[in-house]
Amino acid sequence: MTADSDKPGWLRPLIDFGPLAVFFATYLLWDLLTATGALIVVTLIVLAIGFLIERRVAMMPLVTAVIVTIFGGLTLWLEDETFIKMKPTIVQFLFAAVLLGGLAFSKSLLKFVLQQALQLDEDGWRKLTWRWAGFFIVSGLINEVVWRTQSTDFWVSFKVFGLLALTLAFALLQTPLILRHRIDDPEEAAPATAEGTAERPRGGDG
């Protein structure tokens, strides 16, 4: 049995969606400032639970927690909703910058995060990384438009449901690219790349 199979199935959904669910429920019951405080507290709690169980902290939840704490704290301190509304934009732009920075050094940081779940050739990782970087930039821009032009009620619904729906839809749209560049045996693919042999033919540019 692998280490991943020993992890409780509820842990990842708790870390990914627990704080968001508490944020939304608290907003419905009280207001955005109270919901922001609840978001900070629950984000730190689930991060601690994840560390206690896995004995490590995944990079993306850690970065998100730091930004939530900073921008949420500014929101509460200054009693200004602008900061928590900007938080999704900052997170999306930061993820895009990290991915693009890796590509600038011919590294796919997306591969580092997802290689246990996906096995792709190097060209596939490069294309998928470009696509996700572009998605993060676009979703950040959408958040900016929404919070600057719409009501707080609308923005909260967009943050909780809209961004999630966009992310899931975009991930599903990457299925054809993943299938074209999927490899069954990474050990066999590595020597072929190193020796400069011809790549397996694929349809389209991905």
Backbone bond lengths (Angstrom), bond angles and torsions (degrees), N, CA, C in turn:
res aa  C-N    CA-C-N  psi(-1)  N-CA   C-N-CA  omega(-1)  CA-C   N-CA-C  phi
1 M - - - 1.472 - - 1.519 109.58 -
2 T 1.332 119.01 132.55 1.452 123.01 -177.64 1.517 109.98 -79.36
3 A 1.332 113.95 166.34 1.465 119.73 178.95 1.515 110.87 -63.80
4 D 1.355 117.15 -37.75 1.451 120.94 -179.16 1.513 111.16 -63.96
5 S 1.334 117.18 -36.81 1.455 120.06 -178.39 1.520 111.80 -70.58
6 D 1.356 117.46 -18.69 1.458 121.07 178.55 1.520 112.08 -81.15
7 K 1.328 118.11 -14.31 1.455 121.31 -178.71 1.524 110.23 -76.54
8 P 1.342 117.46 139.00 1.466 119.04 178.86 1.508 111.81 -62.95
9 G 1.343 115.96 141.62 1.453 120.11 -176.15 1.509 114.41 -67.01
10 W 1.329 117.08 -19.36 1.461 120.20 -177.97 1.528 112.94 -84.25
11 L 1.322 117.87 -12.05 1.459 120.00 -171.67 1.516 112.62 -64.91
12 R 1.340 117.09 -51.07 1.464 119.24 -177.02 1.523 112.76 -64.11
13 P 1.356 119.91 -45.39 1.472 118.95 175.06 1.520 112.98 -60.03
14 L 1.340 116.85 -35.86 1.466 119.90 178.39 1.520 110.89 -62.00
15 I 1.331 116.35 -46.11 1.461 120.61 -178.86 1.527 111.28 -67.46
16 D 1.333 116.34 -40.68 1.458 120.21 -175.07 1.522 113.21 -77.18
17 F 1.333 116.79 -39.59 1.465 119.66 -170.21 1.523 114.66 -117.85
18 G 1.335 118.09 -14.96 1.459 120.39 -178.99 1.523 113.54 -57.34
19 P 1.346 118.06 -54.19 1.462 119.05 179.99 1.532 112.90 -60.03
20 L 1.331 116.82 -37.92 1.456 120.49 -179.59 1.529 111.00 -65.00
21 A 1.335 116.53 -41.27 1.467 120.65 179.71 1.522 110.77 -65.29
22 V 1.331 117.22 -42.27 1.467 120.80 178.35 1.526 110.41 -65.82
23 F 1.332 116.90 -40.60 1.468 120.98 177.82 1.529 110.73 -58.06
24 F 1.321 116.86 -47.32 1.455 120.90 -177.68 1.529 111.31 -66.53
25 A 1.324 116.88 -45.39 1.468 120.33 -179.17 1.525 110.88 -63.72
26 T 1.326 117.18 -40.93 1.462 120.49 179.87 1.518 111.18 -67.21
27 Y 1.319 116.96 -37.73 1.462 120.01 177.85 1.529 110.76 -63.26
28 L 1.339 116.93 -41.75 1.470 120.35 179.62 1.531 111.11 -63.82
29 L 1.333 116.91 -34.23 1.458 120.54 -177.39 1.525 113.08 -84.77
30 W 1.332 117.36 -33.19 1.461 120.76 -176.23 1.527 110.75 -127.54
31 D 1.322 118.09 -106.07 1.468 120.96 -177.57 1.526 108.99 -151.33
32 L 1.328 115.63 -178.05 1.461 119.85 -174.35 1.526 112.05 -69.07
33 L 1.323 118.23 -37.91 1.456 119.88 179.85 1.523 111.17 -63.90
34 T 1.327 117.01 -44.26 1.466 120.19 177.14 1.523 110.81 -63.35
35 A 1.340 116.38 -41.63 1.458 120.88 178.77 1.524 111.12 -63.41
36 T 1.334 117.02 -35.53 1.462 120.77 178.23 1.520 110.94 -65.15
37 G 1.336 116.35 -43.13 1.457 119.62 177.04 1.518 111.69 -61.57
38 A 1.327 116.05 -42.67 1.466 120.25 178.60 1.521 110.74 -64.06
39 L 1.329 116.93 -38.60 1.466 121.43 179.29 1.526 111.15 -61.15
40 I 1.321 116.46 -43.93 1.467 120.19 179.66 1.528 110.67 -61.73
41 V 1.326 115.69 -49.47 1.465 120.71 -176.00 1.534 110.85 -62.21
42 V 1.340 116.93 -48.88 1.463 120.45 -176.63 1.526 110.92 -68.11
43 T 1.327 117.59 -36.40 1.469 120.50 177.77 1.527 110.60 -60.08
44 L 1.319 117.07 -44.93 1.466 120.45 179.37 1.528 111.64 -68.53
45 I 1.341 116.58 -35.85 1.463 119.72 179.54 1.527 111.40 -65.16
46 V 1.346 116.93 -48.32 1.468 118.92 -177.73 1.526 110.77 -68.22
47 L 1.339 116.95 -30.59 1.464 119.39 175.88 1.530 109.83 -65.00
48 A 1.328 116.40 -41.33 1.459 120.55 178.07 1.528 111.18 -65.83
49 I 1.344 116.96 -40.15 1.467 120.42 177.74 1.523 110.20 -62.02
50 G 1.334 116.39 -44.29 1.457 120.14 178.42 1.516 112.03 -60.10
51 F 1.343 116.82 -39.90 1.463 120.00 179.67 1.523 111.35 -67.67
52 L 1.327 116.72 -40.63 1.458 120.20 -179.37 1.522 111.85 -64.19
53 I 1.335 116.72 -34.11 1.459 120.45 -177.64 1.534 111.68 -85.96
54 E 1.326 117.19 -45.05 1.464 121.29 -174.72 1.526 113.23 -92.50
55 R 1.344 116.05 -17.20 1.464 121.48 -175.89 1.525 112.08 62.87
56 R 1.288 115.48 27.17 1.470 121.05 174.27 1.528 107.49 -159.92
57 V 1.326 115.69 162.80 1.460 121.16 177.37 1.522 108.19 -120.99
58 A 1.329 116.79 120.92 1.463 120.69 178.85 1.526 109.42 -65.45
59 M 1.333 115.55 146.89 1.454 120.13 -172.14 1.536 113.01 -64.91
60 M 1.344 117.57 -45.72 1.463 119.65 -175.41 1.530 112.06 -64.76
61 P 1.347 119.87 -47.26 1.465 118.66 175.30 1.531 113.07 -60.80
62 L 1.339 116.96 -34.25 1.459 120.15 179.50 1.527 110.69 -66.07
63 V 1.333 116.47 -46.93 1.462 120.31 178.91 1.518 110.42 -61.14
64 T 1.328 116.42 -44.39 1.462 120.30 179.07 1.520 110.93 -60.50
65 A 1.333 117.27 -42.33 1.462 121.22 -179.47 1.528 111.19 -63.08
66 V 1.325 116.93 -41.02 1.465 120.53 179.29 1.530 110.40 -62.93
67 I 1.323 116.67 -45.25 1.464 119.87 -178.52 1.524 111.21 -69.36
68 V 1.345 116.91 -38.85 1.468 120.35 175.99 1.525 110.04 -59.20
69 T 1.325 116.25 -44.47 1.461 120.22 -178.44 1.529 111.30 -65.01
70 I 1.328 116.53 -43.01 1.469 119.96 -178.45 1.526 111.01 -67.63
71 F 1.322 116.65 -54.90 1.461 119.92 -175.07 1.528 111.49 -74.14
72 G 1.333 117.15 -34.41 1.453 119.05 174.41 1.513 111.54 -66.20
73 G 1.341 115.50 -40.22 1.460 119.26 177.64 1.525 112.05 -62.44
74 L 1.324 117.03 -41.81 1.466 120.42 176.90 1.525 111.06 -63.40
75 T 1.335 116.06 -38.28 1.465 120.29 178.01 1.525 110.92 -60.16
76 L 1.337 116.51 -46.11 1.460 120.71 -178.81 1.527 111.75 -71.33
77 W 1.319 116.28 -41.23 1.462 120.47 -177.03 1.530 111.13 -65.32
78 L 1.324 115.94 -46.63 1.464 120.77 -176.58 1.533 112.87 -93.07
79 E 1.342 115.16 -5.18 1.466 121.04 -176.38 1.534 110.31 52.37
80 D 1.329 114.19 46.42 1.464 122.37 -178.16 1.527 108.59 -126.68
81 E 1.341 116.49 114.62 1.463 121.51 -176.56 1.525 113.18 -68.57
82 T 1.310 116.88 -13.88 1.466 120.49 -176.21 1.525 111.72 -57.00
83 F 1.319 117.24 -40.57 1.461 120.62 -172.95 1.523 111.83 -66.62
84 I 1.333 117.88 -45.01 1.460 119.10 -179.55 1.525 110.65 -70.14
85 K 1.322 117.41 -28.22 1.463 120.12 177.60 1.527 111.53 -72.77
86 M 1.330 116.24 -28.85 1.467 120.43 177.85 1.527 112.11 -78.79
87 K 1.340 117.19 -18.37 1.464 120.86 -173.44 1.528 113.62 -54.52
88 P 1.356 120.17 -47.66 1.469 118.57 178.28 1.525 113.32 -58.48
89 T 1.328 116.10 -36.49 1.468 119.48 178.48 1.520 110.83 -62.38
90 I 1.324 116.32 -46.83 1.460 120.94 -179.20 1.520 110.65 -61.82
91 V 1.339 116.72 -44.32 1.471 120.76 -179.57 1.528 110.25 -61.57
92 Q 1.338 116.87 -47.62 1.466 120.73 -178.12 1.530 110.94 -63.45
93 F 1.320 117.34 -44.87 1.467 120.76 -179.86 1.532 110.90 -65.67
94 L 1.329 116.93 -36.29 1.465 119.56 179.88 1.518 110.98 -66.68
95 F 1.341 116.96 -44.17 1.458 120.13 177.27 1.526 110.50 -60.59
96 A 1.333 116.95 -42.04 1.465 120.33 179.01 1.524 110.73 -62.50
97 A 1.337 116.42 -42.75 1.463 120.27 -179.35 1.523 111.23 -63.64
98 V 1.329 117.09 -39.55 1.470 120.77 179.32 1.526 110.23 -64.56
99 L 1.337 116.84 -45.05 1.466 119.91 -179.58 1.524 111.18 -64.96
100 L 1.329 117.03 -43.96 1.460 120.25 -179.90 1.523 111.01 -68.21
101 G 1.319 117.03 -34.68 1.460 120.07 176.52 1.519 111.31 -63.57
102 G 1.328 116.50 -39.69 1.460 119.63 176.54 1.517 111.46 -63.64
103 L 1.328 116.67 -42.85 1.462 120.15 179.55 1.525 111.44 -63.15
104 A 1.324 116.60 -32.82 1.468 119.76 178.81 1.526 111.68 -62.10
105 F 1.340 115.86 -25.06 1.463 121.21 177.51 1.531 111.19 -106.98
106 S 1.340 114.79 21.66 1.469 122.08 177.98 1.530 112.16 59.20
107 K 1.328 116.11 35.18 1.452 121.96 177.84 1.529 109.21 -122.33
108 S 1.323 115.81 134.98 1.457 120.24 173.96 1.525 108.46 -99.15
109 L 1.330 116.50 101.69 1.456 119.72 178.79 1.521 111.11 -70.91
110 L 1.329 116.48 -19.90 1.460 119.72 175.04 1.526 110.16 -64.86
111 K 1.313 116.01 -35.59 1.471 120.49 176.63 1.515 110.71 -61.65
112 F 1.318 116.42 -40.24 1.458 120.83 179.71 1.525 111.20 -61.34
113 V 1.345 116.44 -35.50 1.462 121.18 -177.73 1.524 112.03 -81.14
114 L 1.340 117.14 -37.84 1.468 120.85 -168.66 1.532 114.95 -110.44
115 Q 1.313 118.23 1.53 1.461 118.57 -171.31 1.531 113.57 -65.62
116 Q 1.330 117.60 -20.45 1.464 118.80 176.46 1.524 111.16 -74.58
117 A 1.328 116.89 -24.60 1.467 121.06 -179.55 1.522 112.37 -97.70
118 L 1.339 117.42 -29.62 1.465 122.03 -177.15 1.519 110.07 -126.11
119 Q 1.331 115.83 143.76 1.458 122.04 173.24 1.521 107.40 -122.33
120 L 1.347 115.47 104.27 1.464 121.17 -178.36 1.524 109.25 -122.94
121 D 1.339 115.28 158.09 1.457 118.34 171.37 1.530 108.79 -74.22
122 E 1.323 116.47 169.23 1.461 120.75 -173.95 1.528 112.10 -62.93
123 D 1.326 116.80 -36.79 1.461 120.32 178.25 1.527 110.45 -63.75
124 G 1.326 115.83 -39.30 1.452 120.00 178.18 1.521 112.17 -64.42
125 W 1.330 116.87 -43.20 1.465 120.01 178.20 1.522 110.82 -62.68
126 R 1.339 116.12 -40.26 1.462 119.02 -179.27 1.533 111.18 -63.24
127 K 1.332 116.11 -46.57 1.463 119.54 -179.64 1.517 111.72 -65.21
128 L 1.340 116.44 -41.52 1.460 119.90 -179.65 1.530 110.87 -64.97
129 T 1.324 116.41 -36.95 1.460 120.32 178.58 1.519 111.02 -65.60
130 W 1.339 117.06 -44.20 1.463 120.55 176.29 1.523 110.89 -57.44
131 R 1.312 116.29 -43.93 1.462 120.56 -177.34 1.528 111.60 -64.88
132 W 1.323 116.91 -44.63 1.454 119.42 -179.62 1.525 111.49 -68.06
133 A 1.312 117.17 -36.25 1.462 119.40 176.00 1.527 110.25 -61.64
134 G 1.329 116.56 -43.92 1.460 120.33 177.22 1.516 112.00 -62.76
135 F 1.340 116.23 -40.04 1.465 119.60 178.93 1.520 111.15 -63.01
136 F 1.319 117.30 -43.76 1.458 119.90 -179.97 1.528 111.20 -61.88
137 I 1.313 117.29 -39.08 1.465 120.11 178.33 1.529 110.42 -64.77
138 V 1.323 116.85 -46.89 1.463 120.72 -178.39 1.529 110.92 -64.50
139 S 1.325 117.97 -44.07 1.463 120.04 -178.84 1.525 111.11 -66.13
140 G 1.335 116.88 -34.02 1.458 119.68 175.07 1.518 111.86 -64.41
141 L 1.320 116.05 -41.86 1.463 120.62 177.63 1.526 111.36 -65.04
142 I 1.324 116.54 -38.69 1.465 120.25 177.68 1.527 109.89 -62.52
143 N 1.320 116.64 -43.05 1.468 119.16 178.15 1.523 111.21 -59.56
144 E 1.330 116.33 -41.02 1.461 119.88 178.32 1.524 111.09 -59.80
145 V 1.315 116.62 -45.33 1.465 120.39 -179.80 1.528 110.70 -63.33
146 V 1.334 115.97 -42.95 1.467 119.87 -175.67 1.523 111.32 -65.61
147 W 1.331 118.26 -50.25 1.465 117.90 -174.38 1.521 112.12 -72.51
148 R 1.333 116.96 -24.10 1.464 119.32 179.41 1.527 113.25 -83.31
149 T 1.329 117.38 -19.98 1.472 119.87 -173.59 1.523 113.99 -117.60
150 Q 1.344 117.78 -15.57 1.456 120.15 -174.46 1.538 110.79 -115.76
151 S 1.329 114.99 170.68 1.464 120.81 179.59 1.523 110.68 -70.96
152 T 1.327 115.58 163.80 1.465 120.16 177.54 1.525 110.91 -62.56
153 D 1.339 116.96 -40.05 1.468 119.96 177.33 1.524 111.09 -56.80
154 F 1.322 116.05 -45.18 1.461 120.55 -179.52 1.525 110.04 -65.02
155 W 1.343 116.85 -42.41 1.460 119.11 -178.20 1.522 111.57 -64.30
156 V 1.332 117.45 -42.11 1.458 120.26 179.31 1.524 110.57 -59.98
157 S 1.342 116.97 -44.08 1.465 120.30 177.80 1.517 111.19 -63.02
158 F 1.333 116.22 -38.83 1.470 119.66 178.15 1.522 110.77 -65.94
159 K 1.323 117.13 -43.23 1.469 120.89 -179.41 1.527 111.22 -62.17
160 V 1.328 116.29 -43.59 1.459 120.19 -174.42 1.528 111.85 -78.96
161 F 1.341 116.50 -44.09 1.458 120.28 -173.73 1.537 113.01 -107.94
162 G 1.315 116.86 -40.47 1.463 120.30 -174.56 1.514 113.15 -65.40
163 L 1.334 116.61 -51.14 1.464 120.02 -179.28 1.527 111.35 -63.45
164 L 1.341 116.00 -37.93 1.462 119.48 178.20 1.520 111.08 -64.11
165 A 1.333 116.13 -44.21 1.468 120.17 179.85 1.527 110.87 -64.11
166 L 1.327 117.03 -41.83 1.469 120.52 178.50 1.527 110.94 -62.09
167 T 1.328 116.42 -42.16 1.463 120.57 -179.02 1.522 111.77 -65.28
168 L 1.323 116.33 -44.85 1.469 120.14 179.42 1.524 111.15 -64.72
169 A 1.336 116.48 -42.18 1.465 119.95 179.63 1.524 110.86 -63.63
170 F 1.330 116.56 -43.09 1.461 119.89 179.34 1.525 111.07 -64.12
171 A 1.332 116.44 -41.50 1.469 120.15 179.08 1.526 111.00 -60.93
172 L 1.325 116.96 -41.84 1.467 120.47 178.72 1.525 111.48 -65.09
173 L 1.318 116.51 -35.56 1.463 120.23 -179.72 1.529 112.32 -67.82
174 Q 1.323 117.38 -15.26 1.470 120.74 178.97 1.527 112.58 -84.94
175 T 1.343 116.94 -2.55 1.463 120.36 -177.57 1.527 113.39 -57.15
176 P 1.350 119.92 -46.24 1.477 118.95 178.89 1.532 112.58 -59.00
177 L 1.329 117.38 -41.19 1.461 120.49 178.38 1.527 110.62 -63.02
178 I 1.327 116.43 -44.09 1.460 120.72 -179.95 1.519 111.27 -62.32
179 L 1.322 116.66 -41.97 1.468 120.15 -179.24 1.530 111.21 -66.95
180 R 1.330 117.64 -36.40 1.472 120.49 -179.86 1.520 112.41 -68.32
181 H 1.320 116.27 -32.94 1.464 119.94 -173.59 1.521 113.28 -108.52
182 R 1.308 117.09 7.53 1.456 120.15 179.67 1.523 110.79 -69.93
183 I 1.310 115.74 141.12 1.469 120.73 176.16 1.527 107.83 -121.29
184 D 1.319 115.21 143.76 1.463 120.25 -177.34 1.525 112.21 -85.26
185 D 1.340 115.93 -29.89 1.458 119.61 -177.31 1.520 109.66 -135.94
186 P 1.343 118.23 98.18 1.468 120.96 -179.42 1.513 113.50 -57.60
187 E 1.335 118.21 -30.38 1.463 121.30 -178.16 1.527 110.97 -66.48
188 E 1.341 115.54 -33.19 1.457 118.93 179.07 1.517 111.63 -77.38
189 A 1.336 116.93 -30.57 1.465 120.07 -176.66 1.513 112.24 -74.04
190 A 1.358 117.60 -33.39 1.457 120.66 -175.03 1.521 113.51 -61.88
191 P 1.332 120.43 -48.71 1.466 119.31 179.67 1.519 112.77 -63.22
192 A 1.312 116.96 -34.62 1.461 119.35 -179.30 1.505 110.86 -63.66
193 T 1.345 116.34 -39.10 1.454 120.19 178.58 1.515 110.78 -67.79
194 A 1.336 115.85 -42.40 1.459 119.76 -177.03 1.513 111.90 -65.60
195 E 1.325 118.39 -34.17 1.453 121.03 -176.46 1.527 112.19 -86.62
196 G 1.376 114.91 -2.14 1.456 117.40 176.00 1.504 113.62 74.91
197 T 1.332 118.00 19.81 1.450 119.50 178.49 1.500 110.39 -71.63
198 A 1.328 115.45 162.83 1.460 120.02 -176.50 1.509 110.06 -65.29
199 E 1.349 115.67 140.83 1.448 120.54 178.72 1.513 109.84 -74.82
200 R 1.320 114.22 156.50 1.448 119.98 176.31 1.529 109.46 -62.37
201 P 1.314 120.20 133.36 1.465 120.36 -178.58 1.507 112.14 -63.54
202 R 1.317 115.26 140.66 1.457 120.87 179.45 1.530 108.24 -135.57
203 G 1.302 114.30 153.32 1.457 118.64 177.19 1.498 111.63 -87.33
204 G 1.309 117.73 135.68 1.443 123.03 172.94 1.530 111.94 77.02
205 D 1.367 114.41 178.56 1.452 120.73 -177.55 1.508 111.37 -98.00
206 G 1.347 117.87 -7.52 1.460 119.47 -177.67 1.481 110.47 79.45
